[in-house]
Amino acid sequence: MSIRNLLLPAAALVGGCAGQPDDPRGVSRDETLLSVSASGRAESRPDRAEFQAGVETWAGSAREAAAANGRRIAEVVAALRALGVAADDIQTRAVNVSRIDYGDRRGQFQAANVVNVTLRNPARASAAVSAVTEAGANIVAGPNLSMSDPESTANLAYADAYKAARKRAEAYAAAADMEVVRVLYIRDAGGSQGNTYFRAAEATTIDAAAARPEQGPVPVAPPPPPVNAGSGMMIGTTASNVFIQVDFALRAK
């Protein structure tokens, strides 16, 4: 076999690669790679509130404690339904009957029933908490404000992040007397979603006297910002903060 014949396959191989990118990242020989990191933020008002309401009762037997508890939790649920809360938005969270072996109630039985309440209008949370306490609830926790579709807010934040990345890339390109010609790569670097201003209250037991109507509405007052007029509670905003990395190809003008 001649040397000339041995060189032919190598020449053919080089010719076959001629159309391949010059860089594994897709950057051509006449382009410059620019990698930009950027953040985005979007805010929206919570459109849902959740809280827990329950009843604790005591009696000399488990049957009596459970029966009394059933009557009182039924009154709590009725108060919520009268306020317009849908049945599907009232869900049992915990039911318990136990013997007390310590303290002043030693030898008695304690029954507890707690329901989780979802409000589609968070401005009604104050009225709902007042209604359940007036109906006999002596366990209340919350409310906790949230978004029913947090992804929609996150998507706005990602759009904001990309605009920031593009603007930064154009600034780099202008300074180098170049222009942005292509987007090569976009990576989602994560972020956070959550209520920025509201902190849910811890579970607590309310004294029966405090639940009487003459005591006035139960205050629901998380920290600022703005007050939603007439609601009796402050409603802040839910924020999404996200981060992305974008690779651009630049070329001389």
N, C-alpha and C positions, 0 to 999 in steps of 0.2 A: 504494500500500500504506500502511495506517495505522500510526502509531507503536504502537498497541495490538497489532497483529499482529506487529510486530517484536519485542516483548517476550515473547511467548508461548514461543518456543523456549528463551530463557534461563531462564525460570521452570521449564520442563520439565526442563532440565539440572540445575538445583539440586535439584529433587525427586528425580531419579534418583540423585544422589550422597549423598542423606541417609543411606543405610544403610552407606556406606563408612567404614572406620576413620578416626579423627581424626588418626592419626599413621602414617606409612608403616611403622613398626616394629610396629604392631598395638596401640599403647597408646590406650585410650579417653580421653575428655576428663576423666573423673573418676578416672583412674589416674595413678600416678607410675612412671616407668621406673627400675629399679635394676639396674646392671650389676656383677656380682661375679666376681672372679678367684679361683681356688682351686687347690690342689695336692693330690695323693693319692699314697700310697705303699703298696706291698704287697711282701712278701718270701716266698720259698719256697726250699726246698732243691733244689740241682741234682739231676737224676735221670739224667744222662748224663755220661760222661767220654770224651775222645778223646785219643789220643797216637799218635806216629809211632815205628815201630821199623824198623831196617834193618841191612844188612850191607854193609861195604866189603871187598873182597878185591883182592889184587894177584898178578900172574903175568907170565911172560915173553911171553905172547901173549894177544890178546883172547879167543880161544876158551877158553883155560885159566882166565883170570880169570872169565869168564862162567859156566863150568861149576862152578867152586868156589863162586861166589856163589850159583848156583841151589841147590846142595846145602845151603848154610848157611841161606838164607832159608826153605827148605822145613822145616828144623828149627825155625826161629823160629815159622812158621805152625803146625806140629804142636804146639808148646808152648802156643800160644794155644788151639788146638782142644781140647787135653787139659784146659785150664782151664775149658772150657765156652763159649768165645767162638764165636758162630755164624759160619759161613763168609761170610755176607752182610755181617758186620760187620768183615771183614778185606779191605781194598781196596788195590790197588797205587796208590801215590802217585807214585813216580818210579823209572825204570830208566835206568841210564847205564853205558856202557863208553867209556873214553877212554885215550889214550896220555899218559904222564907225561913231560914234557920238561924237568923241573927237579928239583933236590934229590937225595937219596940213592937214590930209586927211578927216576931218569931212565932212559928206555928201556923201562920196564915198562908194563903195562896195568892200569888200575884199573876194577873193576866195582862198581857200587852198586845196591842195590835197597831201596826203602823202602816200607813198607805203612802205611796209616792204620787204626788199631784203634778201634772204638767199643765202649764198655762200657755196658750198660744199668743197671748198678749201680756208681756211682762209688766205692763203698767197696772195690771189688775192684781199683782202679787200682794200688795198691802191689804187690799180688801179681802182677798182670799184667806190670808193668815188671820185677820181679824174674825172672819166668819167661822173658821174652824175652832178658834179658841172660845168664841162665844157659844159654840155648839157643844163644848165639853172637852176638846182636845187639851191634854196637858203635856204632850210631847210635840215640839215643833223644831224643825231644823231647816235652815235655808232662809230665803230662796237662793238658788244658783242660776245666774243668767247665762245663756248660751245662744249660739246660732244654730238654726235647724239645718242650714246648708253652709257649713264653714268653708267648703271647697270653693264656693263662688267667690268668697273674699280672698282666698289664697290665689286664685287665678288672676285677680286684679293685681295682686302684689307681684306675681311673676311677670305680668305685662309691664309693670312699672320697672322691675329689675332689668328686663331686656332693653327697654328704652334707655335706661341709664348706661348700660353696657355699650350700646350702639353710639350714644353721644360721646362717651369717653374714647371709644375707638376712633371716631371721626376727629376728635381733638388731637389724638396722637398722630393720626395720618396727616392732618393739616400742618402740624408742627414739623413733620419730616418731609413735607412737600410730596405727599403720597395721597392715595385715595383708597377707600374700602371697596373691594371688588366682590368679595364673597364671604359668606358665613360658613365655617368649616365644621364647627362643633359647638353644641350647647349642652351643658351639664347642670342638672338640678343638684345644688349643694345643700338642700334642706332648709329648715327654718323653724318657726314656731307659730302656733295659733293659740289664741286664748283670750279670755276677758282681761283687759288691761287694768281696769279700775275696780272691779267688784270682787269681794272676797266673801264667800258663803259663811254664814254663822255655824258654829259647832252645835251639835245636838244638845239640847238643854231641856230641863223639865220646868214647866211653868206652873206656879202655884195657882190653885183653882180660883182664888179670889181675884187674881190678876186677869182672869178670863171673863169676868163679868162685863156686860155691855156698858155699865156705868163708868167703867174704868177708861173708856175711849179706845180708839183703834190701837192695835199693837204696832209699834213703830218698826218700819223696815228701812233702815238708813245706812246703806253702804257708803263708802267714801265718795267724794266728788269724782267727775265733773257734773254736767248740767242736770237740772231737775226737770223731769217730764211733768209739766203743769197738771195738777189735779190727780196725779197718781199716788201721791203720798210716799213715793220712794224715788231715789236717784238712779238714773240709768245711764251708764257710761257707754263706752264703745268696745267692740271686740276687734283686736288688731291681729293681722297676719304679717310676720316678718320673714322674708325668704332671701336666699342667696343663690346666685348662679355663676357659672363660668362660661364664657363664650370665646371661641377662637375665630379670629377674622384673618382673611388674606388681604394684604395691602400690596399695592403696585404703584410704581412711580407715575406721576402725571405725565 
